[in-house]
Amino acid sequence: MKKITIVALVAAALSLSHSALATHKAWLMKDGGAECTFAYPLATDRMDSSGALYNSGTSERSVVCPLAVSGRWGSNGMPAFDAKRWADALSAIVYFDRRGAGTRTVSCYAAMRASDNSLFYSASVSDTGGPGVDRLDVAGSTSGGGQWAGGTGDGTRLEAHEDTVVKSLEFVCLVPGQTAILGYKAKLCQLTGDCTHGGGDPEDDTTISTSGWNYVQTSGIECSAAGTEGTVASVYRNGYGATNLGSSPVDIFCPIAPPSDDSREHNRSVTDTTVYYSDLYNTSSSNLNSCVGGATCPSCRLMWYDRDGIMQDTGALSKIAGVRKLHQGSGSELIGKELQFGVMCRTPPGLTIEGITSLVTVSDISGGI
């Protein structure tokens, strides 16, 4: 039900040396909390004001977070990367934010469906604590490389079957009240068992890619009601996108899935973000150059969570004259090693968010690995 996203790594990697090939160990794949869904949705469910999935109630709820296991690049050139489709992982992490007072427990496990429809699970891992941002390591580095969380019964099965072909991979979490899922990621192995790194090889690449940029896109049907503005039930999603059928403005958040990183997560930059919208009632005012300030077309901004759980944004995108599009403008925005990013739009009645495109950096295959 999730993810209509085009991701690919740069074709310039075809010219890499054989020594560079030896350093390529994993694809790091990321998704934001807005990609998650409650296992048993309620009519009042919405994203928070920055796009994370938030359990605003007092009772524990089950949340499913699918990982987009895409963007693992392969080639017929020399050297060629055999694009493995397995769940062998160096690490897998879920980030969350406990808000409000009190000690609460968050727990998650991984579920993998193989190509023969068999289901395999990791053990559940949990964290108990007070307010603030924290993480759960569902798979983590050990002396011999990454291991999925083990336990008894079904909890031992994912590690034992991680080299089978994957149909889907997801995290299933029990989320207490006043707690948000901010983002999640997995570093899936490519060439070596458990993608073991050399001694002291860090998790992150601190450089910013200057040579690798790829467009990603998100359909409006990925977008959801968010924040506290408007009525959740007024946001109608169909093949055209997400439409505000209510009588007052509503906040709509559209998550963007970044391209997969090669081996390490890098400081990502974003540019050329464009929001495409249409007007159900075909009113000319929604296409005026002054429509953003006049609140007759969407007012949108690029928005993301950093690793401290702090929300950041770019400010309002600009109207493109003559067409129903909003644009990020010149220059690029450094969003760092984000937990999630996307576009938040205050959307007037009758307006449809059709989709988003954005140009984002990818980690260089020949550098920062």
C-alpha positions as CSV (number, residue, x, y, z in Angstrom):
1,M,0.0,0.0,0.0
2,K,3.0,2.2,0.3
3,K,5.6,3.7,-1.8
4,I,5.5,4.8,-5.4
5,T,9.0,6.0,-5.4
6,I,11.7,5.9,-8.1
7,V,15.2,5.5,-6.6
8,A,18.4,4.5,-8.3
9,L,22.1,5.0,-7.8
10,V,24.3,6.9,-10.3
11,A,25.3,5.1,-13.4
12,A,28.8,6.7,-13.1
13,A,29.7,3.8,-10.8
14,L,30.2,1.7,-14.0
15,S,33.7,3.2,-14.2
16,L,34.8,2.2,-10.7
17,S,38.0,0.3,-10.2
18,H,38.1,-3.2,-8.8
19,S,39.5,-1.8,-5.6
20,A,36.4,0.3,-5.2
21,L,34.3,-2.8,-5.7
22,A,35.9,-4.4,-2.7
23,T,34.6,-1.6,-0.4
24,H,31.0,-1.9,-1.4
25,K,29.3,-3.8,1.3
26,A,25.7,-2.7,1.9
27,W,22.8,-0.6,0.8
28,L,21.4,1.7,3.6
29,M,17.7,2.1,3.1
30,K,15.6,4.7,5.0
31,D,11.9,5.6,5.5
32,G,10.2,8.1,7.6
33,G,7.6,7.6,10.3
34,A,4.9,8.9,7.9
35,E,5.3,5.7,6.0
36,C,4.1,3.7,9.0
37,T,0.4,2.9,9.6
38,F,-1.6,1.8,12.6
39,A,-2.5,-1.9,12.3
40,Y,-6.1,-1.0,13.3
41,P,-6.7,2.6,12.1
42,L,-9.1,5.0,13.6
43,A,-11.0,7.8,11.9
44,T,-9.1,10.3,14.0
45,D,-5.6,9.1,13.1
46,R,-3.3,11.7,11.6
47,M,0.4,12.5,11.3
48,D,1.8,15.0,13.8
49,S,2.6,18.6,12.8
50,S,5.9,17.5,11.3
51,G,4.8,14.3,9.6
52,A,5.7,11.5,12.1
53,L,3.2,8.8,13.0
54,Y,1.9,9.8,16.4
55,N,-0.1,7.8,18.9
56,S,-1.9,10.7,20.6
57,G,-4.0,8.5,22.8
58,T,-3.2,6.8,26.2
59,S,-3.4,3.1,25.1
60,E,-0.6,1.1,23.4
61,R,-1.2,0.5,19.7
62,S,0.3,-1.7,17.1
63,V,2.2,0.0,14.2
64,V,3.5,-1.5,11.0
65,C,6.4,0.2,9.2
66,P,7.3,-1.2,5.7
67,L,10.8,-0.8,4.4
68,A,11.2,0.1,0.8
69,V,13.8,-2.5,-0.2
70,S,14.6,-0.8,-3.4
71,G,17.4,1.2,-4.9
72,R,19.9,-1.7,-4.7
73,W,21.8,-1.0,-7.9
74,G,23.1,-3.7,-10.3
75,S,24.9,-3.5,-13.6
76,N,25.9,-5.6,-16.6
77,G,29.1,-3.4,-16.9
78,M,32.5,-3.9,-15.4
79,P,32.6,-4.1,-12.5
80,A,29.1,-5.5,-12.0
81,F,27.2,-5.4,-8.7
82,D,24.9,-8.4,-8.3
83,A,21.8,-6.8,-6.7
84,K,21.1,-9.1,-3.8
85,R,17.5,-9.4,-2.7
86,W,17.9,-10.7,0.8
87,A,17.5,-9.6,4.4
88,D,21.1,-10.1,5.6
89,A,21.7,-7.0,7.6
90,L,24.5,-5.2,9.4
91,S,22.0,-3.0,11.2
92,A,18.3,-2.2,11.5
93,I,17.1,0.7,13.6
94,V,13.8,2.3,14.6
95,Y,13.8,5.9,16.0
96,F,11.0,7.1,18.3
97,D,10.0,10.0,20.5
98,R,8.2,9.6,23.8
99,R,6.4,12.8,24.5
100,G,4.6,13.8,27.7
101,A,5.4,12.7,31.2
102,G,5.9,9.2,32.5
103,T,7.9,6.0,31.8
104,R,6.7,3.9,28.9
105,T,7.9,0.9,26.8
106,V,8.4,0.8,23.1
107,S,9.0,-2.6,21.4
108,C,9.6,-3.7,17.8
109,Y,10.4,-6.8,15.8
110,A,11.2,-7.4,12.1
111,A,9.0,-9.5,9.8
112,M,10.2,-10.8,6.5
113,R,8.1,-12.5,3.8
114,A,10.2,-14.7,1.5
115,S,9.5,-15.3,-2.2
116,D,7.7,-18.6,-1.4
117,N,5.4,-16.6,1.0
118,S,7.0,-18.0,4.1
119,L,7.1,-15.6,7.1
120,F,10.2,-15.2,9.3
121,Y,10.5,-13.0,12.4
122,S,13.2,-11.5,14.5
123,A,12.9,-11.4,18.3
124,S,11.2,-8.3,19.7
125,V,13.5,-5.7,21.3
126,S,12.2,-3.1,23.8
127,D,13.2,0.1,25.5
128,T,11.6,1.5,28.7
129,G,12.2,5.1,29.6
130,G,10.9,8.6,30.0
131,P,10.3,11.4,27.5
132,G,12.7,12.0,24.6
133,V,14.1,10.6,21.4
134,D,15.6,7.1,21.5
135,R,16.2,4.1,19.2
136,L,15.7,0.4,19.0
137,D,18.3,-1.8,17.3
138,V,16.4,-4.6,15.8
139,A,19.6,-5.8,14.1
140,G,23.0,-4.7,15.2
141,S,26.7,-5.0,14.8
142,T,28.5,-7.8,16.8
143,S,32.1,-9.0,16.6
144,G,31.1,-11.2,13.6
145,G,28.9,-8.6,11.9
146,G,25.2,-7.8,12.0
147,Q,22.7,-10.1,13.5
148,W,18.9,-9.9,13.7
149,A,17.6,-9.9,17.2
150,G,17.4,-13.5,18.4
151,G,15.3,-15.2,21.0
152,T,13.2,-18.3,21.2
153,G,10.6,-19.7,18.8
154,D,9.9,-17.5,15.8
155,G,12.4,-15.0,17.1
156,T,15.3,-17.1,15.9
157,R,13.9,-17.7,12.3
158,L,14.8,-14.4,10.5
159,E,18.5,-14.7,11.0
160,A,18.5,-18.3,9.9
161,H,16.6,-17.5,6.7
162,E,18.0,-14.0,5.9
163,D,19.6,-15.2,2.7
164,T,16.3,-16.2,1.0
165,V,14.8,-13.9,-1.6
166,V,12.7,-11.1,0.0
167,K,9.2,-10.1,-1.0
168,S,8.7,-7.7,1.8
169,L,10.4,-6.5,5.0
170,E,8.8,-4.5,7.8
171,F,9.0,-3.5,11.4
172,V,6.1,-4.2,13.7
173,C,6.1,-2.0,16.9
174,L,4.0,-1.7,20.0
175,V,3.8,2.1,20.5
176,P,2.6,3.5,23.9
177,G,0.5,6.6,24.1
178,Q,2.0,10.0,23.4
179,T,4.8,8.4,21.4
180,A,5.8,9.0,17.7
181,I,7.7,6.8,15.3
182,L,10.2,9.3,13.6
183,G,11.9,7.1,11.1
184,Y,13.6,3.7,10.5
185,K,16.3,2.2,8.4
186,A,18.2,-1.0,7.6
187,K,21.7,-1.6,6.2
188,L,21.2,-4.6,4.0
189,C,24.3,-6.6,2.9
190,Q,25.4,-6.7,-0.7
191,L,28.6,-8.7,-1.3
192,T,29.9,-10.2,2.0
193,G,28.2,-12.3,4.7
194,D,26.9,-9.9,7.4
195,C,28.7,-7.1,5.4
196,T,31.5,-7.0,7.9
197,H,33.5,-3.8,7.9
198,G,37.2,-3.4,8.7
199,G,38.3,-2.4,12.2
200,G,37.2,1.1,13.1
201,D,35.1,1.5,10.0
202,P,32.4,4.1,11.0
203,E,28.7,3.9,10.5
204,D,28.4,7.3,8.9
205,D,30.0,9.2,6.1
206,T,30.4,12.9,7.2
207,T,31.0,14.2,3.7
208,I,28.3,15.7,1.4
209,S,28.1,14.1,-2.1
210,T,29.0,16.6,-4.8
211,S,28.7,14.3,-7.8
212,G,25.7,12.1,-7.2
213,W,22.1,13.5,-7.4
214,N,19.0,11.6,-8.2
215,Y,15.3,12.5,-8.6
216,V,12.8,10.9,-6.4
217,Q,9.0,11.3,-6.6
218,T,6.0,10.7,-4.4
219,S,2.4,10.3,-5.5
220,G,-0.2,12.3,-3.8
221,I,-1.8,9.1,-2.7
222,E,1.1,8.7,-0.3
223,C,0.1,11.9,1.5
224,S,-2.0,12.0,4.7
225,A,-3.7,14.5,7.0
226,A,-1.4,15.9,9.6
227,G,-1.1,18.4,12.4
228,T,-4.2,19.9,14.0
229,E,-5.7,22.0,11.1
230,G,-8.9,20.8,9.5
231,T,-10.7,17.6,9.8
232,V,-9.0,14.2,9.1
233,A,-12.1,12.8,7.4
234,S,-12.0,15.7,4.8
235,V,-8.8,14.3,3.2
236,Y,-9.8,12.0,0.3
237,R,-7.2,9.9,-1.4
238,N,-7.7,8.5,-4.9
239,G,-5.8,8.1,-8.1
240,Y,-5.4,11.8,-8.5
241,G,-3.8,12.4,-5.1
242,A,-4.9,13.7,-1.8
243,T,-7.9,16.1,-1.9
244,N,-9.3,18.4,0.8
245,L,-13.1,17.9,0.5
246,G,-13.8,19.8,3.6
247,S,-14.8,23.5,4.1
248,S,-11.6,24.7,5.8
249,P,-7.9,24.4,5.2
250,V,-6.2,21.1,6.2
251,D,-2.5,20.2,6.7
252,I,-1.3,17.4,4.4
253,F,2.1,15.7,4.7
254,C,3.7,13.9,1.8
255,P,6.7,11.7,2.8
256,I,9.7,11.4,0.4
257,A,11.8,8.2,0.4
258,P,15.5,9.1,-0.4
259,P,17.7,7.0,-2.6
260,S,19.6,4.2,-0.9
261,D,23.1,5.1,0.4
262,D,26.1,2.9,-0.5
263,S,27.5,1.4,2.7
264,R,27.2,4.5,4.9
265,E,24.6,7.2,5.5
266,H,25.8,10.6,4.3
267,N,24.9,14.3,4.9
268,R,22.1,14.7,2.4
269,S,21.2,17.8,0.4
270,V,17.9,18.5,-1.3
271,T,17.1,20.8,-4.2
272,D,14.6,21.4,-7.0
273,T,11.6,20.1,-4.9
274,T,8.4,20.7,-6.8
275,V,4.8,20.3,-5.6
276,Y,2.1,19.6,-8.2
277,Y,-1.5,20.4,-7.3
278,S,-4.9,20.8,-9.0
279,D,-8.1,22.6,-8.2
280,L,-11.3,20.6,-8.0
281,Y,-13.4,23.6,-8.6
282,N,-11.1,25.1,-11.4
283,T,-11.0,28.5,-9.8
284,S,-8.6,31.0,-11.4
285,S,-7.4,32.3,-8.1
286,S,-5.6,29.1,-7.3
287,N,-3.3,29.7,-10.2
288,L,-2.4,33.4,-9.5
289,N,1.2,34.2,-8.7
290,S,-0.1,35.6,-5.4
291,C,-2.1,32.5,-4.5
292,V,0.3,31.3,-1.7
293,G,0.0,34.6,0.2
294,G,-3.7,34.8,-0.6
295,A,-4.3,31.3,0.7
296,T,-6.1,30.2,-2.5
297,C,-3.5,27.5,-3.3
298,P,-1.4,25.3,-1.1
299,S,1.3,26.8,1.1
300,C,4.0,24.1,1.2
301,R,7.4,23.7,2.8
302,L,10.1,21.0,2.9
303,M,10.2,19.5,6.4
304,W,12.4,17.0,8.1
305,Y,13.3,15.5,11.5
306,D,17.0,15.4,12.5
307,R,18.4,12.7,14.7
308,D,17.7,14.7,17.9
309,G,14.0,14.7,16.9
310,I,14.0,18.4,16.2
311,M,11.8,19.5,13.3
312,Q,13.4,21.6,10.6
313,D,11.9,23.3,7.5
314,T,12.8,25.4,4.5
315,G,10.1,28.0,4.7
316,A,7.3,28.3,2.1
317,L,8.0,27.1,-1.5
318,S,7.4,29.6,-4.3
319,K,4.6,29.6,-6.9
320,I,5.7,28.9,-10.4
321,A,4.1,31.4,-12.7
322,G,1.4,30.1,-15.2
323,V,1.2,26.6,-13.8
324,R,-0.2,24.9,-10.7
325,K,3.2,24.1,-9.2
326,L,5.2,25.2,-6.2
327,H,9.0,25.1,-6.2
328,Q,11.9,25.1,-3.7
329,G,13.8,27.7,-5.7
330,S,17.5,28.1,-6.3
331,G,20.1,26.6,-4.1
332,S,20.1,23.4,-2.1
333,E,19.1,22.6,1.5
334,L,21.4,20.5,3.7
335,I,19.2,18.3,5.7
336,G,22.0,16.2,7.2
337,K,21.5,12.6,8.2
338,E,17.8,13.0,8.7
339,L,15.3,10.6,10.2
340,Q,12.7,11.5,7.7
341,F,11.8,14.2,5.2
342,G,8.9,15.3,3.1
343,V,6.6,18.2,2.2
344,M,3.9,19.7,4.5
345,C,1.2,21.6,2.7
346,R,-1.6,23.8,4.2
347,T,-4.2,22.9,1.6
348,P,-7.4,25.0,1.0
349,P,-10.8,23.4,0.3
350,G,-11.1,21.8,-3.1
351,L,-7.3,21.5,-3.7
352,T,-5.6,18.2,-4.6
353,I,-1.9,17.5,-3.9
354,E,-1.0,15.4,-6.9
355,G,2.6,14.6,-6.2
356,I,6.1,15.7,-5.3
357,T,9.4,15.5,-7.1
358,S,12.8,16.3,-5.5
359,L,16.5,16.1,-6.4
360,V,18.5,14.6,-3.6
361,T,22.1,13.6,-3.2
362,V,23.3,10.0,-3.0
363,S,26.6,8.8,-1.4
364,D,29.4,8.3,-3.9
365,I,30.1,4.7,-4.6
366,S,33.8,5.4,-5.1
367,G,34.1,7.7,-2.0
368,G,33.1,7.9,1.6
369,I,32.8,4.1,2.0
